[in-house]
Amino acid sequence: MHTIDKDNCLNIGFFQKPHGVFGTLMLTFIEGLEEIVEQTSIFLVDMEGILVPWFTIEEGVRIISSKTALVDLEWVEDEASAKRLSGKSA
């Protein structure tokens, strides 16, 4: 099994906290990356030193400010699941 090399990835920010009870996450990202974030369908999340791919649902990224987006990921459907990703780098 091969892992993803962090040196080949761009750390855009982190998942701040759940937004609501249906698993939506608030993503805080580097200002100026709105277009990249909006077009992203896969977020690589640092889980205990390993980058794990998380896929967005269709139209799962909504930019709400120059540094914040709401993100809906596959398999994250409730607040408890979203809390496990809170504070993780993306």
Helices and strands as residue ranges (DSSP letters): G 6-8, E 13-18, E 25-29, H 34-39, E 42-47, E 50-65, E 68-73, H 79-83
